[in-house]
Amino acid sequence: MGNGVQHRLRRFELVRYEDASVTSGTGVVAVGVEFPSGYVEMEWLNEQNPNLDTAANGHASYPGGIEDVRRVHGHGGRTEVQWLDD
């Protein structure tokens, strides 16, 4: 692709060190993908949290990209994005 734009997906895990909201637990709480456009789609790993009574994982979309994910879910450094495809 000669236009200089990268055309690959980047996978990540959302790792929570401290659960300030006492909702999602700690450890890897979600997985996601960043598209070449910067758009991000994320899936919560709710089934791994015994404190949640749910039959399905939740999904979230972030048209503003990974910085939106960090702004919404970073909780002052208590949660971070760990890239799997770097």
Disulfide bonds with the S-S distance in Angstrom:
none
